[in-house]
Amino acid sequence: MAALAEAAATLGVPLHWVEEEALGAVQPRCPTPSETARRATGYAAIAEGCALALGGRPALPRITGEGVTCALSLEE
């Protein structure tokens, strides 16, 4: 968790923690579910779910890389 706080501080962006209940509630709205995420966590999309749970809307499709995903959202 310290690495996340350090990365956010370096980038000058806020770091928000999402409650599990909020993450679960937005799963049906995640535009690009991942079977890998579902098998590992029980959630269809962690990055997109977090972005949506914080009240944003997806800015672009989920970005994927080797072993990592990222989702960007616009605040509403």
Contacts in CASP RR format, 6 or more apart in sequence:
PFRMAT RR
TARGET T0000
AUTHOR 0000-0000-0000
METHOD contacts of the structure
MODEL  1
MAALAEAAATLGVPLHWVEEEALGAVQPRCPTPSETARRATGYAAIAEGC
ALALGGRPALPRITGEGVTCALSLEE
4 15 0 8 1.000
5 15 0 8 1.000
8 14 0 8 1.000
8 15 0 8 1.000
16 50 0 8 1.000
16 54 0 8 1.000
18 49 0 8 1.000
18 50 0 8 1.000
18 53 0 8 1.000
18 54 0 8 1.000
19 53 0 8 1.000
22 53 0 8 1.000
23 43 0 8 1.000
23 46 0 8 1.000
23 49 0 8 1.000
23 50 0 8 1.000
23 53 0 8 1.000
24 43 0 8 1.000
24 49 0 8 1.000
24 53 0 8 1.000
25 53 0 8 1.000
26 49 0 8 1.000
26 52 0 8 1.000
26 53 0 8 1.000
27 33 0 8 1.000
27 43 0 8 1.000
27 44 0 8 1.000
27 45 0 8 1.000
27 49 0 8 1.000
29 49 0 8 1.000
29 52 0 8 1.000
30 44 0 8 1.000
30 45 0 8 1.000
30 48 0 8 1.000
30 49 0 8 1.000
30 52 0 8 1.000
31 48 0 8 1.000
31 58 0 8 1.000
31 61 0 8 1.000
31 62 0 8 1.000
32 45 0 8 1.000
32 48 0 8 1.000
32 61 0 8 1.000
32 62 0 8 1.000
33 44 0 8 1.000
33 45 0 8 1.000
34 44 0 8 1.000
34 45 0 8 1.000
34 62 0 8 1.000
34 69 0 8 1.000
37 43 0 8 1.000
37 44 0 8 1.000
37 45 0 8 1.000
37 46 0 8 1.000
37 69 0 8 1.000
38 44 0 8 1.000
43 49 0 8 1.000
45 62 0 8 1.000
45 69 0 8 1.000
45 71 0 8 1.000
46 69 0 8 1.000
47 62 0 8 1.000
47 69 0 8 1.000
47 70 0 8 1.000
47 71 0 8 1.000
48 58 0 8 1.000
48 62 0 8 1.000
48 71 0 8 1.000
49 71 0 8 1.000
50 71 0 8 1.000
51 58 0 8 1.000
51 71 0 8 1.000
51 72 0 8 1.000
51 73 0 8 1.000
52 58 0 8 1.000
52 73 0 8 1.000
54 73 0 8 1.000
55 73 0 8 1.000
55 75 0 8 1.000
55 76 0 8 1.000
56 73 0 8 1.000
56 74 0 8 1.000
56 75 0 8 1.000
56 76 0 8 1.000
57 73 0 8 1.000
57 74 0 8 1.000
57 76 0 8 1.000
58 71 0 8 1.000
58 72 0 8 1.000
58 73 0 8 1.000
58 74 0 8 1.000
59 72 0 8 1.000
59 73 0 8 1.000
59 74 0 8 1.000
60 72 0 8 1.000
62 69 0 8 1.000
62 70 0 8 1.000
62 71 0 8 1.000
63 69 0 8 1.000
63 70 0 8 1.000
63 71 0 8 1.000
63 72 0 8 1.000
END
